[in-house]
């Protein structure tokens, strides 16, 4: 049979101003143009290097913590931690939720039949520490895991995980503290020891700027080693995955080899950029350019200025009869600019992220496109 040769695609990448998937550099994409076997020594060595580098980025000792890679999206890792850390007998999870990703943890527990309670908070504000303290005091020795989302990208809120972790350690000392840092790890500092974090999860295609394909858990060894046999799922058993990686350096099941190669390159690019501190500064500058420009156009943020997050910003719809989000989104997409619809239930809003392979010049171009689209829609600027 003759070889099939297809012409290169002429499609141009769009700029992704979203919470994920995110844009990545050309060199990260080019790193995937190789085929490696899952048992190849070069591949297993790269996996080992990635696991080590993640602990360095997290600022934790390999004597106390380990990192575990897991095939699938970030939600796979969230579910794996909830399953693995919850004993089948007398296990119970407390979910602190102020958005859709906290609510997703609730759904995971419901589907997996994991006993749980949800302490809800408003979507447009941070978690109330007094309420958390009162709840934990009223339910002593009740929970085996307490979970919270660090950056709730449904709104842009960044929760005070340091203070939450200290409350958990003081008032629920037998519980593991689990932080979903999907959209913040590598861009919003978290001191795992100070915050008493036992498990942290994030994804390859977030602030570390790899491609989708796997997520990872940074786990306190002392707790993880006591979780054998807890998981209700074979594929999502973090302890089993850990033993496989420690034993022969291999994934238990077919790994996302190309995504791993891309991530290995992405971590090198993080170093080239100047490390996490340099990336934080770029994201903060992106956010500053965005928010100043949107303010000039009259847009109002969903969150108050007291919420200092710089990962993603939610904006209220303009109050004008010509504005519809679907048309706004489509026209921006036609210009190569992708934003996201809102994900809160109490307001009509949309979201603009500034993480991934984005720079201040990209934010400035987006603002020009927004102004152009509003004018084409007949929506006066500044908007009402």
GIDA-V373916 format. One record per backbone hydrogen bond with DSSP energy under -1.0 kcal/mol. CO is the residue of the C=O (numbers start at 1). NH is the residue of the N-H. E is the energy in kcal/mol with one decimal. If there is no record, write none. Layout:
co = <CO	CO>
nh = <NH	NH>
e = <E	E>
This chain:
co = <15	17	23	25	26	27	29	30	37	40	41	42	43	44	45	46	47	48	49	50	51	52	53	54	55	61	61	64	66	68	70	73	74	75	76	77	78	79	80	81	92	92	93	94	95	97	99	100	101	102	103	104	105	106	107	108	109	115	117	119	122	128	129	130	131	132	133	134	139	144	145	146	147	148	150	151	152	152	157	159	160	161	162	163	164	165	166	167	168	172	176	177	177	178	179	179	180	181	181	184	184	190	191	192	198	199	200	201	202	204	206	213	214	215	216	217	218	219	220	221	223	224	227	234	236	237	238	239	240	241	242	243	244	255	256	257	258	259	260	261	262	263	264	265	266	267	268	269	270	275	276	277	278	279	280	281	282	283	284	285	286	287	288	289	290	291	292	293	294	295	297	300	304	311	313	314	315	318	320	324	325	326	327	328	329	330	332	333	336	338	340	348	349	350	351	352	356	359	359	360	361	362	363	364	365	366	367	368	369	370	371	372	373	374>
nh = <338	353	357	29	30	31	32	33	40	44	45	46	47	48	49	50	51	52	53	54	55	56	57	58	60	64	65	221	219	217	215	77	78	79	80	81	82	83	84	85	144	145	117	147	119	121	103	104	105	106	107	108	109	110	111	112	114	93	95	97	125	132	133	134	135	136	137	138	142	176	94	178	96	180	159	153	155	156	152	161	164	165	166	167	168	169	170	171	172	175	146	198	199	148	181	201	150	184	185	187	188	192	195	197	220	179	218	181	216	210	209	72	204	70	202	68	200	66	224	225	226	227	230	237	238	241	242	243	244	245	246	247	248	257	260	261	262	263	264	265	266	267	268	269	270	271	272	273	275	279	280	281	282	283	284	285	286	287	288	289	290	291	292	293	294	295	296	297	299	298	383	316	307	354	352	302	350	320	323	328	329	330	331	332	333	334	337	336	15	17	351	317	342	315	340	313	358	362	363	364	365	366	367	368	369	370	371	372	373	374	375	376	377	379>
e = <-2.8	-1.7	-1.7	-1.7	-2.7	-1.3	-1.7	-1.9	-1.2	-2.4	-2.0	-1.8	-2.2	-2.1	-2.3	-2.5	-2.4	-2.1	-2.7	-2.4	-1.2	-1.6	-2.5	-2.1	-2.1	-1.1	-2.6	-2.3	-2.7	-2.6	-2.5	-1.0	-2.0	-2.6	-2.2	-2.2	-2.1	-2.5	-2.8	-2.6	-2.8	-1.5	-2.4	-3.0	-2.9	-2.1	-2.1	-1.4	-1.2	-1.4	-2.0	-2.4	-2.4	-2.2	-2.8	-2.6	-2.8	-2.2	-2.7	-1.9	-1.1	-1.9	-2.7	-2.6	-2.5	-2.5	-2.4	-2.0	-1.2	-2.6	-2.5	-3.0	-2.6	-2.7	-3.1	-1.4	-1.9	-3.2	-2.5	-2.1	-2.2	-2.6	-1.7	-1.8	-2.4	-2.4	-1.8	-3.0	-2.5	-2.4	-2.9	-2.6	-1.9	-1.8	-1.0	-1.7	-2.8	-1.2	-2.3	-2.5	-2.7	-1.0	-2.9	-2.5	-2.7	-2.9	-3.1	-1.8	-2.7	-2.5	-1.8	-2.2	-2.1	-2.8	-1.9	-2.7	-2.0	-2.3	-2.5	-2.8	-1.6	-2.2	-2.0	-1.2	-1.0	-2.2	-2.7	-2.2	-1.8	-2.4	-2.6	-2.0	-2.2	-1.9	-2.3	-2.2	-2.1	-2.2	-2.4	-1.8	-2.4	-2.4	-1.2	-2.1	-1.9	-1.6	-2.4	-2.2	-2.7	-1.8	-2.6	-1.9	-1.9	-2.6	-2.8	-2.2	-2.7	-2.5	-2.4	-2.6	-2.4	-3.0	-2.4	-2.0	-2.8	-2.0	-1.9	-1.4	-2.2	-1.6	-3.1	-2.7	-1.8	-1.9	-2.5	-2.6	-2.2	-1.6	-1.8	-2.2	-3.4	-2.3	-2.7	-2.0	-2.6	-2.4	-2.6	-2.1	-2.8	-2.9	-3.3	-2.0	-1.6	-3.0	-2.3	-2.4	-2.4	-1.4	-1.6	-2.3	-2.0	-2.3	-2.2	-1.7	-2.2	-2.7	-2.3	-2.3	-2.8	-2.6	-2.0	-2.1	-2.0	-2.8>
